[in-house]
Amino acid sequence: MNADFSLCSDLKQKIQQRSARILTIGLGYVGLPLALTISETGFPVIGLDINKSRVSKINSGQRVISYFSESRISDAIASGGFTATSDPSEISHANIVLICVPSPLSPTREPDLSYVIKAAEYVAAWIKPGQLIVVESTVWPGATAEVVKPILEQRGLLAGKDFFLGFSPEREDPGNETHTTRNIPKIIGADDAHSRDLLDAFYSQIVSQAVPVSSCATAEAVKLVENSFRTVNIALVNELKVALGAMGIDVWEVIEAAATKPFGYMPFYPGPGIGGDCIPVSPVYMSWRARDVGASVPIIDLARFSNDAAPDALAGRIASDLLARSAVPIQGANLLVLGISYKRDIEDTRESPALAILDRLEAMGAICDYHDPYFPVIPKTRDHPSLSGRRSIPLTECALREYDSVIVTTDHSMVDYSLVAQFSHLIFDTRNVFHKRGIVVDGIRLVKI
Ligand SMILES: NC(=O)c1ccc[n+]([C@@H]2O[C@H](COP(=O)([O-])OP(=O)(O)OC[C@H]3O[C@@H](n4cnc5c(N)ncnc54)[C@H](O)[C@@H]3O)[C@@H](O)[C@H]2O)c1
């Protein structure tokens, strides 16, 4: 029997018995739900994170992700099947290691794989024959084979022979209660048959459907294609918003009507720009890799530039509409920005367009406050250092009356929009939230932008 075959069949047996020990590296928006889902399936799971404070909060059962049910983490800890650690030597006791660390953009807005490389170095230091290593972080097509694999092989073990390697992109949609880690089909890719077989055996036990593809690079590309598709369509709908607005047509009404077409159309909705860890980032990875291999993706690039420019364009429109409607110049205007998360009902400001709008309005001379139930204080961010430490103001009748205008940048559920509608002088709604909730605001005081 070949070494690789016996190692593979040993691990497969452990997977089938659900006795394989799983270790996730990174306990963020992707790694933690994944670790808990695997633990809830019956596998013993350890979550490794360099953030010691997060590790101790998780081990004491605290709900570190707001949209989790109250007891999801504490139940997992109490079951004895899940624990968190900051000790990388735990990697040596695992049978399957899942890398779920950040893969952001560098300050020059290029792919930054430094966290993935660091995690791979941890694994390389503790790797054991027979382990299955899976990269879940978003990377450019080819990175698992060209960047991660050589690091893992540094100590002489070979991928596909002594250990197994694959890529499986996360499709987590934070806060989405319909599409959860368990019921979202999962793409699995590997460059050899044993690794692919093990990925299939493992993920088929965890998620409703595992979708094998022929290589790591193909699986990596799937993720970038999904997000590039969103990027292009978001840019398109925001462009249409402006053009249709100039024609006196409500883009939201157009989209709702177009969405009744049962084929060939998928609705995308306007907004203040794109944010989060995926949609602004993946197209950059795609574009960078395309250039690297001598190709190009001009449509994706154009969409990126258009999306990147959206917060500035919105700030400009707010300034001109404020002057036209209320005779208030932006210089010295008192404004309230409602919501700083990049999307509804989560505590995440990564790449948030709301912060970019706030920054831009202040650069134009406005005096801005913000309200966000998820952020009593604005956290440190690389792109908006001057905003960190600001405090959310309470949303009261008295406060609302003080502002020349309120700008709805994030449509969090737990905001009293009726109060906002009643007592604001002028509202800029980037999310169509008042219409969606059936809250009537007279047209003079509401601008959908
Ligand atoms: N957030 C999303 O909605 C989403 C969706 C799909 C895919 N992704 C991708 O998943 C990956 C992870 O994203 P996330 O949102 O979970 O990030 P996150 O920032 O929420 O969490 C990452 C965690 O990894 C930890 N970490 C960093 N380096 C580490 C190391 N060397 N060892 C151990 N822990 C380490 C950090 O402390 C942090 O807790 C990224 O590649 C991202 O692009 C994210």
The ligand as an SDF file (V2000), in Angstrom:
LIG
                    3D

 44 48  0  0  0  0  0  0  0  0999 V2000
  -16.3960   38.2840    6.2510 N   0  0  0  0  0  0  0  0  0  0  0  0
  -16.9830   37.7630    5.1910 C   0  0  0  0  0  0  0  0  0  0  0  0
  -18.1490   38.0350    4.9350 O   0  0  0  0  0  0  0  0  0  0  0  0
  -16.2610   36.7900    4.2880 C   0  0  0  0  0  0  0  0  0  0  0  0
  -17.0230   36.0140    3.4060 C   0  0  0  0  0  0  0  0  0  0  0  0
  -16.3780   35.1090    2.5720 C   0  0  0  0  0  0  0  0  0  0  0  0
  -14.9870   35.0040    2.6100 C   0  0  0  0  0  0  0  0  0  0  0  0
  -14.2650   35.7780    3.4590 N   0  0  0  0  0  0  0  0  0  0  0  0
  -12.8150   35.5820    3.4810 C   0  0  0  0  0  0  0  0  0  0  0  0
  -12.5040   34.7850    4.6240 O   0  0  0  0  0  0  0  0  0  0  0  0
  -11.2410   35.1580    5.1610 C   0  0  0  0  0  0  0  0  0  0  0  0
  -11.3960   35.5180    6.6220 C   0  0  0  0  0  0  0  0  0  0  0  0
  -12.2450   36.6440    6.7330 O   0  0  0  0  0  0  0  0  0  0  0  0
  -12.9650   37.0400    8.0860 P   0  0  0  0  0  0  0  0  0  0  0  0
  -14.0630   37.9700    7.6980 O   0  0  0  0  0  0  0  0  0  0  0  0
  -13.2970   35.8360    8.9040 O   0  0  0  0  0  0  0  0  0  0  0  0
  -11.7920   37.8440    8.8130 O   0  0  0  0  0  0  0  0  0  0  0  0
  -11.8060   38.3850   10.3320 P   0  0  0  0  0  0  0  0  0  0  0  0
  -10.9020   39.5550   10.3410 O   0  0  0  0  0  0  0  0  0  0  0  0
  -13.2020   38.5170   10.8190 O   0  0  0  0  0  0  0  0  0  0  0  0
  -11.1490   37.1980   11.1610 O   0  0  0  0  0  0  0  0  0  0  0  0
   -9.8720   36.7440   10.9570 C   0  0  0  0  0  0  0  0  0  0  0  0
   -9.3400   36.2370   12.2860 C   0  0  0  0  0  0  0  0  0  0  0  0
   -8.0680   35.6360   12.0090 O   0  0  0  0  0  0  0  0  0  0  0  0
   -7.2090   35.9350   13.1060 C   0  0  0  0  0  0  0  0  0  0  0  0
   -5.8300   35.7500   12.6460 N   0  0  0  0  0  0  0  0  0  0  0  0
   -5.1200   36.5280   11.8090 C   0  0  0  0  0  0  0  0  0  0  0  0
   -3.9110   35.9740   11.5850 N   0  0  0  0  0  0  0  0  0  0  0  0
   -3.8600   34.8340   12.3010 C   0  0  0  0  0  0  0  0  0  0  0  0
   -2.8810   33.8170   12.4860 C   0  0  0  0  0  0  0  0  0  0  0  0
   -1.6860   33.8560   11.8870 N   0  0  0  0  0  0  0  0  0  0  0  0
   -3.1720   32.7870   13.3140 N   0  0  0  0  0  0  0  0  0  0  0  0
   -4.3560   32.7300   13.9410 C   0  0  0  0  0  0  0  0  0  0  0  0
   -5.3270   33.6560   13.8030 N   0  0  0  0  0  0  0  0  0  0  0  0
   -5.0860   34.6820   12.9870 C   0  0  0  0  0  0  0  0  0  0  0  0
   -7.5770   37.3420   13.4970 C   0  0  0  0  0  0  0  0  0  0  0  0
   -7.1870   37.6190   14.8270 O   0  0  0  0  0  0  0  0  0  0  0  0
   -9.1030   37.3210   13.3260 C   0  0  0  0  0  0  0  0  0  0  0  0
   -9.7760   36.9730   14.5240 O   0  0  0  0  0  0  0  0  0  0  0  0
  -10.7480   36.3100    4.2810 C   0  0  0  0  0  0  0  0  0  0  0  0
   -9.9170   35.7840    3.2800 O   0  0  0  0  0  0  0  0  0  0  0  0
  -12.0100   36.8460    3.6590 C   0  0  0  0  0  0  0  0  0  0  0  0
  -11.7590   37.4640    2.4110 O   0  0  0  0  0  0  0  0  0  0  0  0
  -14.8860   36.6510    4.3200 C   0  0  0  0  0  0  0  0  0  0  0  0
  1  2  1  0
  2  3  2  0
  2  4  1  0
  4  5  1  0
  4 44  2  0
  5  6  2  0
  6  7  1  0
  7  8  2  0
  8  9  1  0
  8 44  1  0
  9 10  1  0
  9 42  1  0
 10 11  1  0
 11 12  1  0
 11 40  1  0
 12 13  1  0
 13 14  1  0
 14 15  2  0
 14 16  1  0
 14 17  1  0
 17 18  1  0
 18 19  2  0
 18 20  1  0
 18 21  1  0
 21 22  1  0
 22 23  1  0
 23 24  1  0
 23 38  1  0
 24 25  1  0
 25 26  1  0
 25 36  1  0
 26 27  1  0
 26 35  1  0
 27 28  2  0
 28 29  1  0
 29 30  1  0
 29 35  2  0
 30 31  1  0
 30 32  2  0
 32 33  1  0
 33 34  2  0
 34 35  1  0
 36 37  1  0
 36 38  1  0
 38 39  1  0
 40 41  1  0
 40 42  1  0
 42 43  1  0
M  CHG  2   8   1  16  -1
M  END
$$$$
